[in-house]
Amino acid sequence: MAKALLGYSITIDPRAANRLAGENRILRQRVADLENIVLRLQKENDALAAVVTESMDHAVARSGSLAST
């Protein structure tokens, strides 16, 4: 069907196909590396957000106990 749509057959140079396959492999690995970095940064961000929330909770509790004295 694709040949009928294009009107001719496409021949691909094996060297070009190998080069494209290699580039594709490199790009897929780079995407996987970037996904891992994003996951690591999200975990770090969640941990930092938890520390900030905990600090804010303690600060509010302290200010509440100081206001009642």
HELIX and SHEET records of a PDB file:
HELIX    1   1 ALA A    2  LEU A    6  1                                   5    
HELIX    2   2 PRO A   14  ALA A   67  1                                  54    
END                                                                             
